[in-house]
């Protein structure tokens, strides 16, 4: 019996080890990993994210 892994999504606060656990899982299971750390800046540009405005709101 073989099971196919679909997607594994790790959710949690910043700096809690999601990327590290994701990398280790991907290596152990032989599946690709995509970390939001790697793609978030492009995504932010796409949605016109404004860091200064975010700081003001905070």
Secondary structure, DSSP 8 states (H G I E B T S, - for coil): -------------TTSSHHHHHHHHHHHHT-----HHHHHHHHHHHTT--HHHHHHH-
